[in-house]
Amino acid sequence: MRHPRIKREHQPVLLGGGRIRIGGHVPGIARDVLDPDGWVWAMLEALDGSRSVEQVISHVVSLFPTKPKRQVRAAIEDFVQAGYVEDAGESPPADLTVAEVERYSRGRALFSWMDLVPRRSSWDAQLQLRQARVVVVGLGGVGGAAALALTLSGVGHIHCVEPDVVELSNLNRQILFTDEDIGKSKVDAAMGRLRAYNSGAMVTGEQTVVDTPGVLRALAVTCDVLLLAADQPLEIRSWTNRVCHATGTAWVHGGYHGPQVVAGLYRPGAGPCYECARVTGRPPRAAQRPRAGMHAANAVSANLAGLLAAHAAMSLITGVPALRVGSQFGFNLVTLRESVAGSTGEPRPDCPTCGQGGA
């Protein structure tokens, strides 16, 4: 790192009593540091991008002559490893065009803000999205919002799977369709709209009915993340879980149960699977399927579920933010409170998919 600089969003503040807070005030990012004699504050102020590491060390030692250089160097490295420091001298990667740098500059800034892992470049997460392929199964309210978010955010290839046509009753929540699309294939209408939003993304699709695990397996082996936004057949989440466990494919589901919106993310071999939450026969309330018949949903509930699912998918691709895998999370629109459900910790030994009882 040529010119270390504390990230703008992580600028430190003095709390008094010999304490410093770095990382802003966002839970999960902020960290308090003890600094009884003031040398850490002097070091953080010197990490402004105008000096090399050696110059920062020399500056701090000039102010605090009894402070060993090795201690200052170790402290700088600690903040680097904690993800609070970037290189002020970095340039955008050569394989990004000028237009891509402009298009994704705000996304790069957000990833940098959320990221607490030292990176070669602040563009790393954006490059990982560009190289990724996500399959979105289901293009209703949840899947349409997820596909749109992934396309706008810079995922390189989005493959859409949906057998249905657009109906009037879809239009209160399904963001990719308009009155002119009624009667048209959802896949065809969605591909045209997504390509219009981001001509740099590859958008493909197929009008396929997912009626067996084999259909899902053929999709799972082609992608980095499978995003499930369909709720039929009723077994489809369990099918997806078992297929993705077998193929080693990370996957996400998104949906809603009335005002309860939920998304879950899973990575085979890293934590419990979706089935771990169901082996007792009492799945979390947020994971239960809506009763057959009319969907209780509007643009807020359906699209929020889709956006949460897209966020989870991008976390699986980039590691930013480092969301906990093997869990479900969401919001209750009645209380506007966060909810978390599903398995935590280790896979259950009696799980039929990933435990000892699995095939």
N, C-alpha and C positions, 0 to 999 in steps of 0.2 A: 504494500500500500504506500503510494508515493506521498500523498498529501491527505492524511487522515482528518476527517471532519465528523463531528457529531451530527447525525441526521437532523435536519431542520425540525421534524416533528417530535424528535426526542430530546430537544434542548433541555438542559438541567435547570432546576430552580433551587434556591436556598430555602430550606424549611425552618432554619433556626435550630439552636441546640446542637450544632455540629452535625446536621443531617442535610443531605442533598437528595432530591428526587430527580431521576433521569427517566426519560421515556414518556413524558407527558402525564396525563391523568386517566388514560384508558386502562381499565382493569385488564390484566394479562400481559401488559406491556411495561407499565411503570415499575420502577424499582427504587427503593430507598438505600442510600449509601451513607455510612458513617464517615465524617471528616472533621475530627475535633480540632486539628491545627491548620486547616485551610489549604493544604497542598493539593488535595484532590480537586478542589474547585479551581485552583490555578491551572492544573493540568487540563481539566475539561474546557476551560476558557481558551487555552492554547490550541486545543484541537478544533481549529476553525478553518482548516483547509489551506492555510497560508504557509504552513511549515511542514517539513518532513518529520518523521518519527524522531530522528536524532536531534533535530532542532527543538522539538517539543520537550524532550528530556533535558536538554541543555538549559532551556528557559526555566523549567521548574526547579532544577538544581541551583540556578543562579538566584532564585527567590528563596529557596530552602536548602542552604549549603550542606546541612547535615543529612539530607535525604539521599540514600544511595541510588545511583542511576538504575541499578538492576530492579529496584522496587518500583520506580517510575515506569520502566519498560514493562514490567509484569502487570502493572495497573492498566496501562494502555492496551495491552494484549487482552486483559480481562474484559474491557469494554468492547473491544473488537469481537471477541468470541461471544459476547452477550448480544451482539447484533445492533449495537447503538452507533456504530461508526461506519462511514462510507468513505470512498476515495474521491476527493474533490476533483482530482485530475482525470477521472475516467471519461472515456468517450463512448457514445452509443456503439454497439457492435456493428462491424462492417457488413454483416449479412442482413441488417435492417435498412430498408430504404428511408429516404428523408420523409416520405409520406407516412410510413409506419411509425417512425419516431414521433411525428406530430400526433398521429391518431391515438397512440397508446401511451402518450406521456403521462396522462393523469392516472392511468392504470398502473404504470410503473411506480408513480409516487405512492399510491395506495399500498401496493405490494411491499414497497420499501418500509412504509410505516408499520405494517402488520408483521413484518419479518424480523425474527430474533435469531436468525442463523447467519453467520458470516458468509458472504457470497463473493464470487469472483467479480461479479458486476451486478449493479442494481437492476439490470435488465434480464437477469437470469430467469426469473419467474415468467416474464412475458415471452421469452424465447421457448421455455418449456411448453407454454400454451400453444405457441405457433406450431410446434412439432407434434402436438397431440391429436389423437382421433377419438372422438366421443360418439357413441351410438345413443340416440334418444329414442326410447320405445314409448310411443304414445304422444300424440300432438294435440291433446285437449288443452284445457286451461293451464295445467301444470307443465306439461311437456312443451307447449308453445312458448311459455315464458322462459323456461329453462333453455330451450334452443336459441331463443333470441338473445338471452344474456350471454350464453357461450359464444355466439357469433359476434356480438358487439365487443366482447372482451378479448377476442383475438385467438380463440381456439382454431387451429389450422384446418381441421376437417370435422364437420358435423354431419353424421348420417342419421336421417330421420326415418322412422318406421311407424306406419299408421295405415289401417285398412279402410277407414271410414271416409265419408264425404261430409262437407260442411252443411250444417242445419241451422235454421234460424235460432233455435234455442241455445246454440253454442255461443252466440255473439254477445252475451252478457259478460263473458269472462275470457274467451279465447282470443288472445291479443293479436294473433297472426292473420285473422280473417275479417273480411268486411262483407257487407250486403252483396257485393258483386260476386263473392265466392260461393254463395249458397248453391248446393248441388254439385260443386266441383270436388275433386279429390283433395283431401286435406294435405297430403304429401306434396302434390303439385303446387297448390296455392302457397304452402309454407316455404317450399324451396325458392319460389320466385321472390317472396317477400324477404327472406333471409339474405339471399344474394344481393338484393337491392340495398339492404342495410350495410353489408360489408362485402364488397366485390373481391376483397383479398382473401376471404375464407372460402374453402371448398365445401360446398353444401350438396349432399347427395341424398337420395331417399328411395324407399320402396314401399309399395302398397301391399304389405304382408300381414296376414293374420297370425298372431302368436298364439297357437293352440296346442303346442307341445313343447316340452323342454328342449327338444332337438332344434327347434327354430331359434330359441334363445342361445343355445350353444354355438350355432353357426354365426350368430352376431357377436357373441362374447369374444371369440377367438380373433376378431378383426380389430379390436379397439383397446385403448388404454383404460377407458372407463365406460361402463355401461350405465346409463341413467334411465331408470325405470319410472315412467310416469303414467303407466296403464294400471287399471285395477281389475281387469278381466282377462282370463278366467280368475276365479277367486284364489286359485293356488299360485298365481303368477309370481308373487314375491318369493315364495318358498322355492319355486322352480329356478328363479333367477339366482337365489342364494346358493343352491346346490350346483347349478351350472358354473357359476363364477368361482365357487370354491374348487371345482374340478379343473377349471382352465387357468386358475390363478389370476383372474381378472378383477380389478377393483370395481366396485359398483355402488350406486346411490339409488335411493328411492325417494320420491316426494309425493305428498298427497294431503288430504284434509279429511277431517271427520266433523262436519259442520263448522263451527268457529275455531276448531283446533287444527292448526296447520302443522305439518311435521315433515322432516327429512331425516334420512338415516344414511350413514356411510360405512362401508365395510372394505377391508383389504384382507384377502385370504392370507393366513399365516401371521397376521398381526392383530391379536385380540379376538374377542368373541364374534361369532357370525350372527346374522339375523335370526336364525333358527334357535340360537341360545335363549332368546327371550320368549320362546314359545314352547319349550320342552315341558314346562310345568302344566301346559294347557290353559294358562292365564296370560295371554299376551297383553302388553300395555294398552290402556284404553286408546291412546293416540294411534296405535298400530292396527286397530280393528277396522274392518271394511265397513263402509256405509251400507245400510240396508238396501236391498234391491229396489229399483224404482228411481224416482227423480232425485238428481243431485241437489243438495242444498249448498249453493256456492254462488259467489259473485266474483268480480274482477279482483277484489282485494284478496280474498281467501285463496283462490286458485293461483293467482300470479305470485303471491307471497310464497306459497309452497314451492312453486317452480323456481323462484329466485333463490330460495334457501337450498334447493337441490343443486342448482348451478354453482352456488358458492361452495357446497360440499365437494362437487366434482372437481372444481379448480383447486381446492385444497389437496385432494388426492393426487392431482397432477403435479403441483408445484411444492407442496408442503407449506404453503402460506395461505392463511394461518395454519398452524399445526393443530387442526381439529382432532379430537379424540375419535379414533375409529372404533367400530363395534358398538355404536350408540346411535340413538335417535334424539333429535332436538327440534324445538319449534316454539310456537307462540299460541297463546289463547287470546283470540280477538275480543273476548268479552272483558278480560282483565288486563290485557296487554302485558302479561307476565310471561317470562320464559318458562318453558317446560322441557325437561329432559327425561327420556324413558328408555327402556331397553337394557340389555346386559351391559355390565361393566366388569373390569378385571379380566380374569382368564376364561377361556372357553370352558363350557360345562362338560364334564366327563360324559354325561348321558345325552349330549346333543346328537341328534341323528345325522348331522352334517359334518361338523368339525370335531366332535368329541370322539371318545373311544367307541361309541356306538355307531359312528358314521361308516358309510360303505367304504 
